């Protein structure tokens, strides 16, 4: 029997549109990736490369190494993306390099990671699903950091309604002795 699991992405999809959840996760109909989703995946990949090694070294990689990691991840994503009629792959890649560069210059130097892309899998009594996910980053002060690539910062109301950090907090509390 296939192991049944439920992820934060699945829960968020259901809360936004139950029909979309049905088609994607029950019917398993393929959907093309959006350029925005692929951009986020590639940025995450670049940050992961930097922060994974920084756990041991305490130093950020040179910017060129991090932007190369972004570019490699972006190139892997491009064949799966539906760009529509405009086909803006190069423009979006340039935007991703800019995002990674800004993050590398302003945020990365202030973060000492403790965990990067830490996977969790939680089972609960009398629940037929395993709850799975991956925390983007936990810093040396046990703060959970979630990386987002969006055009606008979320409003406080949007943050309050988003279950992602709540889910990460639950997973952290159940798998670590120290509070987040």
Protein Blocks (a to p, Z undefined) as FASTA:
>chain_A
ZZddddfklmmmmmmommlmmmmmmnopacdddfklmmmmmmmmmmmmmmmmmmmnopac
dfklmmmmmmmmmmmmmmmpcebjnopmlmmmmmmmmmmmmmmmmmmmmpccfbghiacd
dddehiabdcddddfbacfkopacdddddfbdcdfklmmmpmklmmmmmmmmmmcfbdZZ
